[in-house]
Amino acid sequence: MTKERILAKYGEMALKGLNRGTFEDILMKNLRHRLKKYGSFRLTKAQSTIYIEPQTEDMDLDEILEDLEHVFGIASLCRACVCEKTMEDVIAKAVPYLEEALLRAKTFKVEAKRADKTFPLKSPEICAELGGVLQEAYPHLSVNVHQPEITVMVEIRDNNAFVHGTTIKGAGGLPVGSSGKALLLLSGGIDSPVAGYRMARRGIQISAIHYVSPPYTSDRALEKVEQICRELTPYCNNIAFFCVPFTEIQESIKTYCPEEYFTIIMRRLMMEIAQIIARRDNCLALITGESVGQVASQTMQAIACTDAVSRIPIFRPLIGLDKTEIVETARKIGTFETSTLPYEDCCTVFTPRHPKVRPMLEEVEKAQAKFDFSALVQKAAEETTLQIFRLN
C-alpha cells in the first residue's frame, strides 16, 4: 500500500522570528488534541511544514483533512505520497497514486519545489520528466500551465520526496492559545459568534459569557447560545461558557433609570460583570460583536460610554464591517442558521422605545447613579454558572 502523509503548511507563522518555535509547539499541541479521536499519529516539523503520519492504514484521511481545515495556524493542507529521493521512485509512485484525480481532469500541469538543492534535477527538469510520463499514462490529459484543472506538485525535501495533487486552503491565522485568552460577550445574534471566530483566528483562546433574564428569556434562548458554542468549538477548541443571571439587574434598571438610557446602562453593567469573570478565568481582554452605527448602542458616543467602565482592553473585530460581510462569515463558519432562530435574548427584551443615540458620559453616569448596582453586580457574578464545551 502507498505510504501517505498529510502535509500541514503554515503561512504567517513562518514569518515569526526567535519565538517561532513557541507558535509551532502550540500548533503541534492543537493538532495532537484534534487528531486523538482518529487514532495514533506521528507529528514532525521541518521547513514550515508539519508532517502528519498515520500509524495505522485504516484511517479516512479525507475526513481528517476536512477536520483540519478548521485549525488556525495552517495555511494549506494536502495528502501526499511519500517517495524516495530519486526520480525513478517519484515516477513509479506518482502514476498510480494520482490516478483517481487525473482520470477526472482534462488539463494539468506539474510544479516542483526543490528544497534539497543537491537533488540532481532542477525544478523545470522534474516538471518536464514527470509531466511527460503522466501524459503518456493518461493520454486524455493536455497541459495547461495557466488554468489547469489539477496541479501535480513534487516536493524534494530533506529526507523524502512527496507527490500530491489537490491542495486545500487552511484556516490561516495563528494557533489558538498563542495570543493569550479573552472573554467573548456572546449574545444569541449573528455578530458576536463571528467576533469570537475572528479573534480565535488571531491566536486568542476564547471563553464566552452570556446573560439570561428568566422569565423574560426562555430556556430555548439559552439552548440556542449553547448550540452556537458547539458550532464555534471546531475553530476555537474548548470553550468555557459562563451564564449570568441578569433579571434582577434589568428590573432595577427599568425601575430606577430613565428609559432612554436602559440599553447603555445595561451594557455598562454587563461589562462590569464580565471583568469580574475575566479575572476569575485569567482572561486579559473582552471581545464584543459591535459594529459602528449598526444599532443605537453602537454609535461612537455609546461605545465611549461603555468603554468608560472597562479596566481591560475591549476588542471589537467587526467594528468596521457591514452586515453583509458579517453574515457571509457567519454562513462560512456555520453559526448563521442557529443565530437567526427566533428566540429573544436579554438585550432585546428591555429595549427602550426611544434610546439615546448619542449619549454623553456625564448624563449616563448621572442616570446610572440613581441606583447603586454594585451589590447586584457582585451577586450576579457569584451566581454565574460554568460549563465547558469541548472540541472532542
C-alpha positions, 0 to 999 in steps of 0.5 A: 500500500502507498505510504501517505502523509498529510502535509500541514503548511503554515503561512504567517507563522513562518514569518515569526522570528526567535519565538517561532518555535513557541507558535509551532509547539502550540500548533503541534499541541492543537493538532495532537488534541484534534487528531486523538479521536482518529487514532495514533499519529506521528507529528514532525516539523521541518521547513514550515511544514508539519508532517502528519503520519498515520500509524495505522492504514485504516484511517479516512484521511479525507475526513481528517483533512476536512477536520483540519481545515478548521485549525488556525495556524495552517495555511494549506493542507494536502495528502501526499505520497511519500517517495524516495529521493530519486526520480525513478521512485517519484515516477513509479509512485506518482502514476498510480497514486494520482490516478483517481484525480487525473482520470477526472481532469482534462488539463494539468500541469506539474510544479516542483519545489526543490528544497534539497538543492543537491537533488540532481534535477532542477525544478523545470527538469522534474516538471518536464520528466514527470509531466511527460510520463503522466501524459503518456499514462493518461493520454486524455490529459493536455497541459495547461500551465495557466488554468489547469484543472489539477496541479501535480506538485513534487516536493524534494525535501530533506529526507523524502520526496512527496507527490500530491495533487489537490491542495486545500486552503487552511484556516490561516491565522495563528494557533489558538492559545498563542495570543493569550485568552479573552472573554467573548460577550456572546449574545444569541445574534449573528455578530458576536459568534463571528467576533469570537471566530475572528479573534480565535483566528488571531491566536486568542483562546476564547471563553464566552459569557452570556446573560439570561433574564428568566422569565423574560428569556426562555430556556430555548434562548439559552439552548440556542447560545449553547448550540452556537458554542458547539458550532464555534468549538471546531475553530476555537477548541474548548470553550468555557461558557459562563451564564449570568443571571441578569433579571434582577439587574434589568428590573432595577434598571427599568425601575430606577433609570430613565428609559432612554438610557436602559440599553447603555446602562445595561451594557455598562453593567454587563461589562462590569460583570464580565471583568469580574469573570475575566479575572476569575478565568485569567482572561486579559481582554473582552471581545464584543460583536459591535459594529459602528452605527449598526444599532443605537448602542453602537454609535461612537458616543455609546461605545465611549460610554461603555468603554468608560467602565472597562479596566481591560482592553475591549476588542471589537473585530467587526467594528468596521464591517457591514452586515453583509460581510458579517453574515457571509462569515457567519454562513462560512463558519456555520453559526448563521442558521442557529443565530437567526432562530427566533428566540429573544435574548436579554438585550432585546427584551428591555429595549427602550422605545426611544434610546439615546443615540448619542449619549454623553458620559456625564448624563449616563453616569448621572442616570446610572447613579440613581441606583447603586448596582454594585451589590447586584453586580457582585451577586450576579457574578457569584451566581454565574454558572460554568460549563465547558464545551469541548472540541472532542 
